């Protein structure tokens, strides 16, 4: 049952300030090999401990569904209160966001990568020997210089790491998804990108634009010894997502350092605040911008980064770096503060995982769970229980007294 | 997914006795200001403690949805096992129930209140200076004496407190919702009550009856210096709700003192047992009626009342009053006993809240969670976890062995 209309109908504007601090991938698991503690448990966190002692509610959140490991897209959409199964963000879009491209609703984005083709047009290396990033950049610049448009559709090309790049198609009446041009194994020719829904005029137009793009781009690459072709996958458009401000009656700002998270926040219409590089600088900027917004999304990447590396010590230190900066945030305490992750990134897994991430909620009305610290094990005992991450923002709104009573 | 057909299909009649004790608004939050304890935690509850020691399962219940604060209507419907989002009870209906009116399915009820009108019919005071209750009663009696029917529709008028009253329309083919006659600010004329669904013949008939009622009633009030008009809001009909007894195969009785809760129990077809005023008297009467019913809804108001007042000490004492009476109930122990609230009413909030209320379940099959007391913090650790309140009655039925096995 979609409860969004119910919440919308009950939402009041109160002027309260809400802050959501995302320690990306903070959740972890306690393995024997790492002394049966998690980085959050092992970290020295005097400031977080003091916050817990001041009265917090804790719990754990399921990012998408039991057992499902989310990417950053669904993980953050859920934190922003959008059902990640309802609002899917295509891989091409995510990739484009990750490269810092600003996407508009209706844009179609494709993940692309260079490959090599033989004289008959058959793929000989699907990754073009993982060419160096500077070669990729050079080839992308060459294509971008010559191809600005296909028909009335604007084309934006952006190089990524190694053989990877992104192509963005912008114009009226475009739509994904479009099938991939990747034959998925060597020895076969490039596939033709086709509308997934053959009846959609917008998908047909998009497929045609992609075919045009190939026609213009392949001759540019033809003479290159290492990368004379390219594959396109995950060709999807950026669907219209209801604006955060209209949905929650909260004016939102994003304090994120990495392009991906800036991009995700922009998908829902948050204002991107540029400048701060460290979590301490982000909290300082939060203080300065306090009066200008109602909702602050503050993103800290390093817990995830070191989780992905399987580096327990570094992940623990990242938590400590956050903890050391926390007093800056608390100097101008928001009415409602939530600290959590978008998912878990256990060191033992070296990647995102399905384990529900711990969450802490602090407000005048959060009550106290009488726990001593904010940890995975502690959060298991909290009053919030285990719940779907998409409800976190609703609990934050409740704590901000933003909901009228339901029924008499 | 609606599981009601599944439950119905598996329901067996066992002759077990079930009792649901509702400590209205009992749930609370532990704030620093109140010594980081809740009234339930602070109260001296030797009898409840002994019950817990005898073996109970505990948990917490979400009355409607995460973050949503329910009124008494949705709160109780959920406890009676009806999805409060599926079975909405209109405000007019709740108000009528609160004044002790007995509602039948199809009745349309309106919250009304006296106002003052100037010579041009414009509203000069939307609350008629909050006239004294005896004036309200006098005016209602005057209208009731002269208006018994409008067309073939019976009219029932009942005075409330100060300027408030309720009008009930009873007859064939009536239906709400109907738009309000309240212009929402002074200086404007009364609005015409209109069908919300213009195609509904029943709503049209109801709107016409309301217009007729105004035509007859306004002249009766015309000469009154303080209250020569009235506004009608929340005009809704009492929808058909499946009967409790048919739904659960349990013959239900309600032991409630306040009209609102008697009314809510009647909406689902419980038999109202009149007489007892204190919780001890309610439990005594339960003993006497033990053989006559299978399900007892026993409602205790004061935990909510003092929560609304923000009176921690009084709320704590209300819990102790209940605890002192509990042995009377336990002298004739039901096969399944649930003790909970319809929602939380934290003293720090002085009103209903969204915090999941604690629940205790005791039966030969409840098992023991090995907790020492029944408290919010303890309930966080219980075997029932956090669940939607509408499932409580299903857990009670399960503990009464009222469900056949599903599948082989």
HADDOCK unambig.tbl for C-alpha pairs under 7 A between the chains (distance, minus, plus):
assign (segid A and resid 55 and name CA) (segid B and resid 31 and name CA) 6.96 0.50 0.50
assign (segid A and resid 367 and name CA) (segid B and resid 29 and name CA) 4.67 0.50 0.50
assign (segid A and resid 367 and name CA) (segid B and resid 30 and name CA) 4.95 0.50 0.50
assign (segid A and resid 367 and name CA) (segid B and resid 31 and name CA) 5.35 0.50 0.50
assign (segid A and resid 368 and name CA) (segid B and resid 29 and name CA) 6.96 0.50 0.50
assign (segid A and resid 368 and name CA) (segid B and resid 30 and name CA) 5.33 0.50 0.50
assign (segid A and resid 368 and name CA) (segid B and resid 31 and name CA) 6.23 0.50 0.50
assign (segid A and resid 368 and name CA) (segid B and resid 36 and name CA) 6.91 0.50 0.50
assign (segid A and resid 369 and name CA) (segid B and resid 377 and name CA) 6.55 0.50 0.50
assign (segid A and resid 381 and name CA) (segid B and resid 380 and name CA) 6.15 0.50 0.50
assign (segid A and resid 381 and name CA) (segid B and resid 381 and name CA) 6.02 0.50 0.50
assign (segid A and resid 382 and name CA) (segid B and resid 380 and name CA) 6.34 0.50 0.50
assign (segid A and resid 383 and name CA) (segid B and resid 380 and name CA) 5.56 0.50 0.50
assign (segid A and resid 385 and name CA) (segid B and resid 386 and name CA) 6.24 0.50 0.50
assign (segid A and resid 391 and name CA) (segid B and resid 66 and name CA) 6.55 0.50 0.50
assign (segid A and resid 394 and name CA) (segid B and resid 66 and name CA) 6.82 0.50 0.50
assign (segid A and resid 394 and name CA) (segid B and resid 67 and name CA) 5.67 0.50 0.50
assign (segid A and resid 395 and name CA) (segid B and resid 66 and name CA) 6.46 0.50 0.50
assign (segid A and resid 395 and name CA) (segid B and resid 67 and name CA) 4.77 0.50 0.50
assign (segid A and resid 398 and name CA) (segid B and resid 67 and name CA) 5.05 0.50 0.50
assign (segid A and resid 403 and name CA) (segid B and resid 68 and name CA) 6.99 0.50 0.50
assign (segid A and resid 405 and name CA) (segid B and resid 69 and name CA) 5.07 0.50 0.50
assign (segid A and resid 405 and name CA) (segid B and resid 70 and name CA) 5.61 0.50 0.50
assign (segid A and resid 405 and name CA) (segid B and resid 71 and name CA) 6.25 0.50 0.50
assign (segid A and resid 406 and name CA) (segid B and resid 68 and name CA) 6.85 0.50 0.50
assign (segid A and resid 406 and name CA) (segid B and resid 69 and name CA) 5.95 0.50 0.50
assign (segid A and resid 406 and name CA) (segid B and resid 70 and name CA) 4.75 0.50 0.50
assign (segid A and resid 406 and name CA) (segid B and resid 71 and name CA) 5.78 0.50 0.50
assign (segid A and resid 407 and name CA) (segid B and resid 70 and name CA) 6.17 0.50 0.50
assign (segid A and resid 407 and name CA) (segid B and resid 71 and name CA) 4.86 0.50 0.50
assign (segid A and resid 407 and name CA) (segid B and resid 73 and name CA) 6.40 0.50 0.50
assign (segid A and resid 407 and name CA) (segid B and resid 74 and name CA) 6.26 0.50 0.50
assign (segid A and resid 407 and name CA) (segid B and resid 91 and name CA) 6.90 0.50 0.50
assign (segid A and resid 408 and name CA) (segid B and resid 71 and name CA) 4.32 0.50 0.50
assign (segid A and resid 408 and name CA) (segid B and resid 72 and name CA) 5.99 0.50 0.50
assign (segid A and resid 408 and name CA) (segid B and resid 73 and name CA) 5.89 0.50 0.50
assign (segid A and resid 408 and name CA) (segid B and resid 91 and name CA) 5.74 0.50 0.50
assign (segid A and resid 408 and name CA) (segid B and resid 94 and name CA) 6.44 0.50 0.50
